[in-house]
Amino acid sequence: MRASVGDRLLVHGRTVGQQDRGAEIVEVLGPEGTPPYRVRFDDGHETLMSPGPDTVVKHMADE
């Protein structure tokens, strides 16, 4: 997985009834755009994240 600052992550819910969550990448800490990422979720919560297979990158350049 590779991403840049400003790209968005879509984290799919892993159980029935759990909604997807969106987050903006605010800092890339890995080499050449690889995880971990510092992200800000839509509710304002910030955390350090190494996305798993339930996460999709939406590149800013694609929008």
CHARMM internal coordinates of N, CA and C (Angstrom, degrees):
IC EDIT
DIST 1 N 1 CA 1.4413
DIST 1 CA 1 C 1.5163
ANGL 1 N 1 CA 1 C 108.44
DIST 1 C 2 N 1.3297
ANGL 1 CA 1 C 2 N 115.75
DIHE 1 N 1 CA 1 C 2 N 133.61
DIST 2 N 2 CA 1.4604
ANGL 1 C 2 N 2 CA 122.03
DIHE 1 CA 1 C 2 N 2 CA 176.90
DIST 2 CA 2 C 1.5249
ANGL 2 N 2 CA 2 C 108.37
DIHE 1 C 2 N 2 CA 2 C -132.08
DIST 2 C 3 N 1.3294
ANGL 2 CA 2 C 3 N 115.21
DIHE 2 N 2 CA 2 C 3 N 140.85
DIST 3 N 3 CA 1.4606
ANGL 2 C 3 N 3 CA 120.43
DIHE 2 CA 2 C 3 N 3 CA -179.37
DIST 3 CA 3 C 1.5223
ANGL 3 N 3 CA 3 C 109.21
DIHE 2 C 3 N 3 CA 3 C -152.97
DIST 3 C 4 N 1.3215
ANGL 3 CA 3 C 4 N 115.08
DIHE 3 N 3 CA 3 C 4 N 167.74
DIST 4 N 4 CA 1.4596
ANGL 3 C 4 N 4 CA 122.24
DIHE 3 CA 3 C 4 N 4 CA 179.29
DIST 4 CA 4 C 1.5217
ANGL 4 N 4 CA 4 C 109.66
DIHE 3 C 4 N 4 CA 4 C -127.87
DIST 4 C 5 N 1.3144
ANGL 4 CA 4 C 5 N 115.53
DIHE 4 N 4 CA 4 C 5 N 163.53
DIST 5 N 5 CA 1.4610
ANGL 4 C 5 N 5 CA 120.10
DIHE 4 CA 4 C 5 N 5 CA 174.90
DIST 5 CA 5 C 1.5227
ANGL 5 N 5 CA 5 C 108.18
DIHE 4 C 5 N 5 CA 5 C -58.17
DIST 5 C 6 N 1.3178
ANGL 5 CA 5 C 6 N 116.25
DIHE 5 N 5 CA 5 C 6 N 133.89
DIST 6 N 6 CA 1.4606
ANGL 5 C 6 N 6 CA 121.93
DIHE 5 CA 5 C 6 N 6 CA -179.05
DIST 6 CA 6 C 1.5171
ANGL 6 N 6 CA 6 C 113.39
DIHE 5 C 6 N 6 CA 6 C 99.06
DIST 6 C 7 N 1.3445
ANGL 6 CA 6 C 7 N 116.89
DIHE 6 N 6 CA 6 C 7 N -21.52
DIST 7 N 7 CA 1.4696
ANGL 6 C 7 N 7 CA 119.91
DIHE 6 CA 6 C 7 N 7 CA 175.08
DIST 7 CA 7 C 1.5211
ANGL 7 N 7 CA 7 C 108.76
DIHE 6 C 7 N 7 CA 7 C -66.65
DIST 7 C 8 N 1.3250
ANGL 7 CA 7 C 8 N 115.84
DIHE 7 N 7 CA 7 C 8 N 161.18
DIST 8 N 8 CA 1.4637
ANGL 7 C 8 N 8 CA 120.40
DIHE 7 CA 7 C 8 N 8 CA 179.63
DIST 8 CA 8 C 1.5163
ANGL 8 N 8 CA 8 C 109.99
DIHE 7 C 8 N 8 CA 8 C -115.95
DIST 8 C 9 N 1.3174
ANGL 8 CA 8 C 9 N 115.20
DIHE 8 N 8 CA 8 C 9 N 146.21
DIST 9 N 9 CA 1.4597
ANGL 8 C 9 N 9 CA 122.26
DIHE 8 CA 8 C 9 N 9 CA 173.74
DIST 9 CA 9 C 1.5203
ANGL 9 N 9 CA 9 C 108.03
DIHE 8 C 9 N 9 CA 9 C -107.55
DIST 9 C 10 N 1.3209
ANGL 9 CA 9 C 10 N 116.48
DIHE 9 N 9 CA 9 C 10 N 138.30
DIST 10 N 10 CA 1.4546
ANGL 9 C 10 N 10 CA 122.30
DIHE 9 CA 9 C 10 N 10 CA 172.87
DIST 10 CA 10 C 1.5165
ANGL 10 N 10 CA 10 C 106.32
DIHE 9 C 10 N 10 CA 10 C -115.38
DIST 10 C 11 N 1.3313
ANGL 10 CA 10 C 11 N 115.19
DIHE 10 N 10 CA 10 C 11 N 112.31
DIST 11 N 11 CA 1.4615
ANGL 10 C 11 N 11 CA 121.50
DIHE 10 CA 10 C 11 N 11 CA -178.60
DIST 11 CA 11 C 1.5217
ANGL 11 N 11 CA 11 C 107.27
DIHE 10 C 11 N 11 CA 11 C -99.03
DIST 11 C 12 N 1.3241
ANGL 11 CA 11 C 12 N 116.70
DIHE 11 N 11 CA 11 C 12 N 112.20
DIST 12 N 12 CA 1.4564
ANGL 11 C 12 N 12 CA 121.55
DIHE 11 CA 11 C 12 N 12 CA -178.10
DIST 12 CA 12 C 1.5266
ANGL 12 N 12 CA 12 C 110.66
DIHE 11 C 12 N 12 CA 12 C -72.99
DIST 12 C 13 N 1.3403
ANGL 12 CA 12 C 13 N 116.19
DIHE 12 N 12 CA 12 C 13 N 141.75
DIST 13 N 13 CA 1.4578
ANGL 12 C 13 N 13 CA 121.23
DIHE 12 CA 12 C 13 N 13 CA 175.58
DIST 13 CA 13 C 1.5244
ANGL 13 N 13 CA 13 C 109.71
DIHE 12 C 13 N 13 CA 13 C -61.93
DIST 13 C 14 N 1.3292
ANGL 13 CA 13 C 14 N 116.62
DIHE 13 N 13 CA 13 C 14 N 141.35
DIST 14 N 14 CA 1.4699
ANGL 13 C 14 N 14 CA 119.66
DIHE 13 CA 13 C 14 N 14 CA -175.19
DIST 14 CA 14 C 1.5144
ANGL 14 N 14 CA 14 C 113.46
DIHE 13 C 14 N 14 CA 14 C -101.54
DIST 14 C 15 N 1.3130
ANGL 14 CA 14 C 15 N 117.24
DIHE 14 N 14 CA 14 C 15 N -6.11
DIST 15 N 15 CA 1.4589
ANGL 14 C 15 N 15 CA 120.18
DIHE 14 CA 14 C 15 N 15 CA 177.38
DIST 15 CA 15 C 1.5212
ANGL 15 N 15 CA 15 C 109.01
DIHE 14 C 15 N 15 CA 15 C -131.78
DIST 15 C 16 N 1.3118
ANGL 15 CA 15 C 16 N 116.89
DIHE 15 N 15 CA 15 C 16 N 160.08
DIST 16 N 16 CA 1.4583
ANGL 15 C 16 N 16 CA 122.02
DIHE 15 CA 15 C 16 N 16 CA 179.41
DIST 16 CA 16 C 1.5246
ANGL 16 N 16 CA 16 C 108.85
DIHE 15 C 16 N 16 CA 16 C -59.70
DIST 16 C 17 N 1.3139
ANGL 16 CA 16 C 17 N 116.33
DIHE 16 N 16 CA 16 C 17 N 130.24
DIST 17 N 17 CA 1.4544
ANGL 16 C 17 N 17 CA 121.38
DIHE 16 CA 16 C 17 N 17 CA 178.92
DIST 17 CA 17 C 1.5125
ANGL 17 N 17 CA 17 C 114.37
DIHE 16 C 17 N 17 CA 17 C 91.31
DIST 17 C 18 N 1.3196
ANGL 17 CA 17 C 18 N 118.30
DIHE 17 N 17 CA 17 C 18 N -13.02
DIST 18 N 18 CA 1.4616
ANGL 17 C 18 N 18 CA 120.98
DIHE 17 CA 17 C 18 N 18 CA 178.79
DIST 18 CA 18 C 1.5264
ANGL 18 N 18 CA 18 C 108.34
DIHE 17 C 18 N 18 CA 18 C -85.54
DIST 18 C 19 N 1.3211
ANGL 18 CA 18 C 19 N 116.95
DIHE 18 N 18 CA 18 C 19 N 124.90
DIST 19 N 19 CA 1.4556
ANGL 18 C 19 N 19 CA 121.42
DIHE 18 CA 18 C 19 N 19 CA -177.29
DIST 19 CA 19 C 1.5313
ANGL 19 N 19 CA 19 C 111.57
DIHE 18 C 19 N 19 CA 19 C -79.60
DIST 19 C 20 N 1.3285
ANGL 19 CA 19 C 20 N 115.03
DIHE 19 N 19 CA 19 C 20 N 156.81
DIST 20 N 20 CA 1.4613
ANGL 19 C 20 N 20 CA 120.91
DIHE 19 CA 19 C 20 N 20 CA 173.09
DIST 20 CA 20 C 1.5227
ANGL 20 N 20 CA 20 C 108.54
DIHE 19 C 20 N 20 CA 20 C -67.27
DIST 20 C 21 N 1.3457
ANGL 20 CA 20 C 21 N 116.00
DIHE 20 N 20 CA 20 C 21 N 152.59
DIST 21 N 21 CA 1.4618
ANGL 20 C 21 N 21 CA 121.68
DIHE 20 CA 20 C 21 N 21 CA 177.87
DIST 21 CA 21 C 1.5142
ANGL 21 N 21 CA 21 C 109.36
DIHE 20 C 21 N 21 CA 21 C -123.63
DIST 21 C 22 N 1.3222
ANGL 21 CA 21 C 22 N 115.84
DIHE 21 N 21 CA 21 C 22 N 140.50
DIST 22 N 22 CA 1.4511
ANGL 21 C 22 N 22 CA 121.50
DIHE 21 CA 21 C 22 N 22 CA 177.75
DIST 22 CA 22 C 1.5119
ANGL 22 N 22 CA 22 C 110.85
DIHE 21 C 22 N 22 CA 22 C -107.93
DIST 22 C 23 N 1.3320
ANGL 22 CA 22 C 23 N 116.57
DIHE 22 N 22 CA 22 C 23 N 146.06
DIST 23 N 23 CA 1.4610
ANGL 22 C 23 N 23 CA 121.58
DIHE 22 CA 22 C 23 N 23 CA 178.63
DIST 23 CA 23 C 1.5221
ANGL 23 N 23 CA 23 C 109.69
DIHE 22 C 23 N 23 CA 23 C -147.07
DIST 23 C 24 N 1.3191
ANGL 23 CA 23 C 24 N 116.18
DIHE 23 N 23 CA 23 C 24 N 147.08
DIST 24 N 24 CA 1.4602
ANGL 23 C 24 N 24 CA 121.95
DIHE 23 CA 23 C 24 N 24 CA 175.31
DIST 24 CA 24 C 1.5198
ANGL 24 N 24 CA 24 C 108.79
DIHE 23 C 24 N 24 CA 24 C -100.72
DIST 24 C 25 N 1.3190
ANGL 24 CA 24 C 25 N 116.49
DIHE 24 N 24 CA 24 C 25 N 136.35
DIST 25 N 25 CA 1.4673
ANGL 24 C 25 N 25 CA 120.61
DIHE 24 CA 24 C 25 N 25 CA 176.41
DIST 25 CA 25 C 1.5212
ANGL 25 N 25 CA 25 C 108.09
DIHE 24 C 25 N 25 CA 25 C -78.38
DIST 25 C 26 N 1.3309
ANGL 25 CA 25 C 26 N 116.40
DIHE 25 N 25 CA 25 C 26 N 121.46
DIST 26 N 26 CA 1.4611
ANGL 25 C 26 N 26 CA 121.45
DIHE 25 CA 25 C 26 N 26 CA -179.93
DIST 26 CA 26 C 1.5268
ANGL 26 N 26 CA 26 C 112.64
DIHE 25 C 26 N 26 CA 26 C -105.59
DIST 26 C 27 N 1.3467
ANGL 26 CA 26 C 27 N 117.11
DIHE 26 N 26 CA 26 C 27 N -15.83
DIST 27 N 27 CA 1.4661
ANGL 26 C 27 N 27 CA 121.39
DIHE 26 CA 26 C 27 N 27 CA 177.22
DIST 27 CA 27 C 1.5205
ANGL 27 N 27 CA 27 C 109.36
DIHE 26 C 27 N 27 CA 27 C -158.05
DIST 27 C 28 N 1.3291
ANGL 27 CA 27 C 28 N 116.12
DIHE 27 N 27 CA 27 C 28 N 134.80
DIST 28 N 28 CA 1.4627
ANGL 27 C 28 N 28 CA 121.91
DIHE 27 CA 27 C 28 N 28 CA 175.86
DIST 28 CA 28 C 1.5229
ANGL 28 N 28 CA 28 C 106.91
DIHE 27 C 28 N 28 CA 28 C -103.88
DIST 28 C 29 N 1.3309
ANGL 28 CA 28 C 29 N 116.74
DIHE 28 N 28 CA 28 C 29 N 121.87
DIST 29 N 29 CA 1.4605
ANGL 28 C 29 N 29 CA 120.85
DIHE 28 CA 28 C 29 N 29 CA -175.32
DIST 29 CA 29 C 1.5280
ANGL 29 N 29 CA 29 C 113.64
DIHE 28 C 29 N 29 CA 29 C -103.95
DIST 29 C 30 N 1.3186
ANGL 29 CA 29 C 30 N 117.59
DIHE 29 N 29 CA 29 C 30 N -13.38
DIST 30 N 30 CA 1.4529
ANGL 29 C 30 N 30 CA 121.53
DIHE 29 CA 29 C 30 N 30 CA 179.24
DIST 30 CA 30 C 1.5240
ANGL 30 N 30 CA 30 C 111.30
DIHE 29 C 30 N 30 CA 30 C -91.67
DIST 30 C 31 N 1.3267
ANGL 30 CA 30 C 31 N 116.88
DIHE 30 N 30 CA 30 C 31 N 164.27
DIST 31 N 31 CA 1.4677
ANGL 30 C 31 N 31 CA 120.28
DIHE 30 CA 30 C 31 N 31 CA 178.72
DIST 31 CA 31 C 1.5274
ANGL 31 N 31 CA 31 C 111.37
DIHE 30 C 31 N 31 CA 31 C -71.44
DIST 31 C 32 N 1.3294
ANGL 31 CA 31 C 32 N 116.18
DIHE 31 N 31 CA 31 C 32 N 139.44
DIST 32 N 32 CA 1.4667
ANGL 31 C 32 N 32 CA 123.55
DIHE 31 CA 31 C 32 N 32 CA 174.23
DIST 32 CA 32 C 1.5229
ANGL 32 N 32 CA 32 C 113.83
DIHE 31 C 32 N 32 CA 32 C 55.67
DIST 32 C 33 N 1.3344
ANGL 32 CA 32 C 33 N 117.02
DIHE 32 N 32 CA 32 C 33 N 38.85
DIST 33 N 33 CA 1.4545
ANGL 32 C 33 N 33 CA 121.22
DIHE 32 CA 32 C 33 N 33 CA 174.88
DIST 33 CA 33 C 1.5127
ANGL 33 N 33 CA 33 C 116.21
DIHE 32 C 33 N 33 CA 33 C 82.87
DIST 33 C 34 N 1.3299
ANGL 33 CA 33 C 34 N 117.26
DIHE 33 N 33 CA 33 C 34 N 11.98
DIST 34 N 34 CA 1.4616
ANGL 33 C 34 N 34 CA 120.25
DIHE 33 CA 33 C 34 N 34 CA -179.61
DIST 34 CA 34 C 1.5332
ANGL 34 N 34 CA 34 C 110.16
DIHE 33 C 34 N 34 CA 34 C -91.84
DIST 34 C 35 N 1.3418
ANGL 34 CA 34 C 35 N 117.37
DIHE 34 N 34 CA 34 C 35 N 161.05
DIST 35 N 35 CA 1.4667
ANGL 34 C 35 N 35 CA 120.55
DIHE 34 CA 34 C 35 N 35 CA 179.30
DIST 35 CA 35 C 1.5243
ANGL 35 N 35 CA 35 C 110.89
DIHE 34 C 35 N 35 CA 35 C -62.63
DIST 35 C 36 N 1.3174
ANGL 35 CA 35 C 36 N 116.14
DIHE 35 N 35 CA 35 C 36 N 161.54
DIST 36 N 36 CA 1.4679
ANGL 35 C 36 N 36 CA 128.43
DIHE 35 CA 35 C 36 N 36 CA 9.93
DIST 36 CA 36 C 1.5238
ANGL 36 N 36 CA 36 C 111.99
DIHE 35 C 36 N 36 CA 36 C -83.71
DIST 36 C 37 N 1.3370
ANGL 36 CA 36 C 37 N 114.51
DIHE 36 N 36 CA 36 C 37 N 161.36
DIST 37 N 37 CA 1.4570
ANGL 36 C 37 N 37 CA 122.91
DIHE 36 CA 36 C 37 N 37 CA 178.70
DIST 37 CA 37 C 1.5241
ANGL 37 N 37 CA 37 C 109.53
DIHE 36 C 37 N 37 CA 37 C -123.08
DIST 37 C 38 N 1.3327
ANGL 37 CA 37 C 38 N 115.48
DIHE 37 N 37 CA 37 C 38 N 144.91
DIST 38 N 38 CA 1.4644
ANGL 37 C 38 N 38 CA 119.57
DIHE 37 CA 37 C 38 N 38 CA 167.01
DIST 38 CA 38 C 1.5199
ANGL 38 N 38 CA 38 C 104.80
DIHE 37 C 38 N 38 CA 38 C -92.97
DIST 38 C 39 N 1.3305
ANGL 38 CA 38 C 39 N 116.69
DIHE 38 N 38 CA 38 C 39 N 124.76
DIST 39 N 39 CA 1.4608
ANGL 38 C 39 N 39 CA 121.52
DIHE 38 CA 38 C 39 N 39 CA -175.21
DIST 39 CA 39 C 1.5270
ANGL 39 N 39 CA 39 C 110.94
DIHE 38 C 39 N 39 CA 39 C -125.11
DIST 39 C 40 N 1.3363
ANGL 39 CA 39 C 40 N 114.64
DIHE 39 N 39 CA 39 C 40 N 155.20
DIST 40 N 40 CA 1.4682
ANGL 39 C 40 N 40 CA 121.76
DIHE 39 CA 39 C 40 N 40 CA 174.06
DIST 40 CA 40 C 1.5218
ANGL 40 N 40 CA 40 C 107.15
DIHE 39 C 40 N 40 CA 40 C -120.53
DIST 40 C 41 N 1.3396
ANGL 40 CA 40 C 41 N 115.27
DIHE 40 N 40 CA 40 C 41 N 114.08
DIST 41 N 41 CA 1.4584
ANGL 40 C 41 N 41 CA 120.38
DIHE 40 CA 40 C 41 N 41 CA 178.70
DIST 41 CA 41 C 1.5195
ANGL 41 N 41 CA 41 C 109.92
DIHE 40 C 41 N 41 CA 41 C -71.99
DIST 41 C 42 N 1.3215
ANGL 41 CA 41 C 42 N 116.42
DIHE 41 N 41 CA 41 C 42 N 162.44
DIST 42 N 42 CA 1.4602
ANGL 41 C 42 N 42 CA 122.13
DIHE 41 CA 41 C 42 N 42 CA -176.91
DIST 42 CA 42 C 1.5269
ANGL 42 N 42 CA 42 C 112.55
DIHE 41 C 42 N 42 CA 42 C -59.27
DIST 42 C 43 N 1.3264
ANGL 42 CA 42 C 43 N 117.83
DIHE 42 N 42 CA 42 C 43 N -24.16
DIST 43 N 43 CA 1.4716
ANGL 42 C 43 N 43 CA 120.70
DIHE 42 CA 42 C 43 N 43 CA 178.82
DIST 43 CA 43 C 1.5317
ANGL 43 N 43 CA 43 C 112.31
DIHE 42 C 43 N 43 CA 43 C -85.68
DIST 43 C 44 N 1.3587
ANGL 43 CA 43 C 44 N 117.92
DIHE 43 N 43 CA 43 C 44 N 2.87
DIST 44 N 44 CA 1.4564
ANGL 43 C 44 N 44 CA 122.64
DIHE 43 CA 43 C 44 N 44 CA 177.60
DIST 44 CA 44 C 1.5183
ANGL 44 N 44 CA 44 C 114.70
DIHE 43 C 44 N 44 CA 44 C 96.49
DIST 44 C 45 N 1.3337
ANGL 44 CA 44 C 45 N 117.72
DIHE 44 N 44 CA 44 C 45 N -12.24
DIST 45 N 45 CA 1.4688
ANGL 44 C 45 N 45 CA 121.97
DIHE 44 CA 44 C 45 N 45 CA 179.82
DIST 45 CA 45 C 1.5263
ANGL 45 N 45 CA 45 C 109.73
DIHE 44 C 45 N 45 CA 45 C -67.91
DIST 45 C 46 N 1.3338
ANGL 45 CA 45 C 46 N 117.32
DIHE 45 N 45 CA 45 C 46 N 132.84
DIST 46 N 46 CA 1.4667
ANGL 45 C 46 N 46 CA 121.94
DIHE 45 CA 45 C 46 N 46 CA 176.57
DIST 46 CA 46 C 1.5169
ANGL 46 N 46 CA 46 C 109.46
DIHE 45 C 46 N 46 CA 46 C -112.86
DIST 46 C 47 N 1.3382
ANGL 46 CA 46 C 47 N 115.26
DIHE 46 N 46 CA 46 C 47 N 143.88
DIST 47 N 47 CA 1.4611
ANGL 46 C 47 N 47 CA 120.37
DIHE 46 CA 46 C 47 N 47 CA 179.37
DIST 47 CA 47 C 1.5203
ANGL 47 N 47 CA 47 C 109.57
DIHE 46 C 47 N 47 CA 47 C -157.19
DIST 47 C 48 N 1.3170
ANGL 47 CA 47 C 48 N 115.35
DIHE 47 N 47 CA 47 C 48 N 166.37
DIST 48 N 48 CA 1.4540
ANGL 47 C 48 N 48 CA 123.63
DIHE 47 CA 47 C 48 N 48 CA 173.68
DIST 48 CA 48 C 1.5228
ANGL 48 N 48 CA 48 C 107.16
DIHE 47 C 48 N 48 CA 48 C -93.25
DIST 48 C 49 N 1.3321
ANGL 48 CA 48 C 49 N 117.89
DIHE 48 N 48 CA 48 C 49 N 134.50
DIST 49 N 49 CA 1.4532
ANGL 48 C 49 N 49 CA 120.12
DIHE 48 CA 48 C 49 N 49 CA -170.66
DIST 49 CA 49 C 1.5253
ANGL 49 N 49 CA 49 C 111.73
DIHE 48 C 49 N 49 CA 49 C -143.45
DIST 49 C 50 N 1.3245
ANGL 49 CA 49 C 50 N 115.36
DIHE 49 N 49 CA 49 C 50 N 136.90
DIST 50 N 50 CA 1.4655
ANGL 49 C 50 N 50 CA 122.65
DIHE 49 CA 49 C 50 N 50 CA 167.97
DIST 50 CA 50 C 1.5232
ANGL 50 N 50 CA 50 C 105.85
DIHE 49 C 50 N 50 CA 50 C -115.36
DIST 50 C 51 N 1.3319
ANGL 50 CA 50 C 51 N 117.68
DIHE 50 N 50 CA 50 C 51 N 97.13
DIST 51 N 51 CA 1.4618
ANGL 50 C 51 N 51 CA 121.71
DIHE 50 CA 50 C 51 N 51 CA -171.96
DIST 51 CA 51 C 1.5214
ANGL 51 N 51 CA 51 C 113.25
DIHE 50 C 51 N 51 CA 51 C -59.84
DIST 51 C 52 N 1.3190
ANGL 51 CA 51 C 52 N 114.86
DIHE 51 N 51 CA 51 C 52 N 145.73
DIST 52 N 52 CA 1.4584
ANGL 51 C 52 N 52 CA 122.23
DIHE 51 CA 51 C 52 N 52 CA 177.39
DIST 52 CA 52 C 1.5204
ANGL 52 N 52 CA 52 C 111.19
DIHE 51 C 52 N 52 CA 52 C -100.79
DIST 52 C 53 N 1.3305
ANGL 52 CA 52 C 53 N 116.50
DIHE 52 N 52 CA 52 C 53 N -168.51
DIST 53 N 53 CA 1.4652
ANGL 52 C 53 N 53 CA 120.91
DIHE 52 CA 52 C 53 N 53 CA -176.38
DIST 53 CA 53 C 1.5311
ANGL 53 N 53 CA 53 C 113.73
DIHE 52 C 53 N 53 CA 53 C -69.52
DIST 53 C 54 N 1.3257
ANGL 53 CA 53 C 54 N 117.67
DIHE 53 N 53 CA 53 C 54 N -9.64
DIST 54 N 54 CA 1.4589
ANGL 53 C 54 N 54 CA 121.05
DIHE 53 CA 53 C 54 N 54 CA 178.49
DIST 54 CA 54 C 1.5275
ANGL 54 N 54 CA 54 C 112.06
DIHE 53 C 54 N 54 CA 54 C -90.92
DIST 54 C 55 N 1.3431
ANGL 54 CA 54 C 55 N 116.86
DIHE 54 N 54 CA 54 C 55 N 12.99
DIST 55 N 55 CA 1.4612
ANGL 54 C 55 N 55 CA 122.08
DIHE 54 CA 54 C 55 N 55 CA -176.09
DIST 55 CA 55 C 1.5265
ANGL 55 N 55 CA 55 C 110.64
DIHE 54 C 55 N 55 CA 55 C -120.32
DIST 55 C 56 N 1.3461
ANGL 55 CA 55 C 56 N 115.53
DIHE 55 N 55 CA 55 C 56 N 139.82
DIST 56 N 56 CA 1.4625
ANGL 55 C 56 N 56 CA 122.49
DIHE 55 CA 55 C 56 N 56 CA 179.84
DIST 56 CA 56 C 1.5254
ANGL 56 N 56 CA 56 C 107.70
DIHE 55 C 56 N 56 CA 56 C -120.62
DIST 56 C 57 N 1.3395
ANGL 56 CA 56 C 57 N 117.15
DIHE 56 N 56 CA 56 C 57 N 139.10
DIST 57 N 57 CA 1.4624
ANGL 56 C 57 N 57 CA 122.40
DIHE 56 CA 56 C 57 N 57 CA 175.72
DIST 57 CA 57 C 1.5225
ANGL 57 N 57 CA 57 C 108.41
DIHE 56 C 57 N 57 CA 57 C -93.90
DIST 57 C 58 N 1.3306
ANGL 57 CA 57 C 58 N 116.20
DIHE 57 N 57 CA 57 C 58 N 129.46
DIST 58 N 58 CA 1.4650
ANGL 57 C 58 N 58 CA 121.78
DIHE 57 CA 57 C 58 N 58 CA 172.32
DIST 58 CA 58 C 1.5259
ANGL 58 N 58 CA 58 C 105.74
DIHE 57 C 58 N 58 CA 58 C -109.86
DIST 58 C 59 N 1.3381
ANGL 58 CA 58 C 59 N 115.33
DIHE 58 N 58 CA 58 C 59 N 105.58
DIST 59 N 59 CA 1.4578
ANGL 58 C 59 N 59 CA 120.57
DIHE 58 CA 58 C 59 N 59 CA -175.60
DIST 59 CA 59 C 1.5212
ANGL 59 N 59 CA 59 C 110.61
DIHE 58 C 59 N 59 CA 59 C -72.92
DIST 59 C 60 N 1.3134
ANGL 59 CA 59 C 60 N 115.27
DIHE 59 N 59 CA 59 C 60 N 137.87
DIST 60 N 60 CA 1.4626
ANGL 59 C 60 N 60 CA 122.03
DIHE 59 CA 59 C 60 N 60 CA -178.93
DIST 60 CA 60 C 1.5296
ANGL 60 N 60 CA 60 C 110.33
DIHE 59 C 60 N 60 CA 60 C -58.65
DIST 60 C 61 N 1.3238
ANGL 60 CA 60 C 61 N 117.69
DIHE 60 N 60 CA 60 C 61 N -35.79
DIST 61 N 61 CA 1.4632
ANGL 60 C 61 N 61 CA 121.97
DIHE 60 CA 60 C 61 N 61 CA -177.66
DIST 61 CA 61 C 1.5345
ANGL 61 N 61 CA 61 C 111.70
DIHE 60 C 61 N 61 CA 61 C -67.76
DIST 61 C 62 N 1.3321
ANGL 61 CA 61 C 62 N 117.78
DIHE 61 N 61 CA 61 C 62 N -22.83
DIST 62 N 62 CA 1.4680
ANGL 61 C 62 N 62 CA 121.84
DIHE 61 CA 61 C 62 N 62 CA -178.43
DIST 62 CA 62 C 1.5169
ANGL 62 N 62 CA 62 C 112.16
DIHE 61 C 62 N 62 CA 62 C -78.94
DIST 62 C 63 N 1.3315
ANGL 62 CA 62 C 63 N 117.97
DIHE 62 N 62 CA 62 C 63 N -16.30
DIST 63 N 63 CA 1.4578
ANGL 62 C 63 N 63 CA 120.25
DIHE 62 CA 62 C 63 N 63 CA -174.31
DIST 63 CA 63 C 1.5004
ANGL 63 N 63 CA 63 C 111.74
DIHE 62 C 63 N 63 CA 63 C -94.57
END
COOR INIT
IC SEED 1 N 1 CA 1 C
IC BUILD
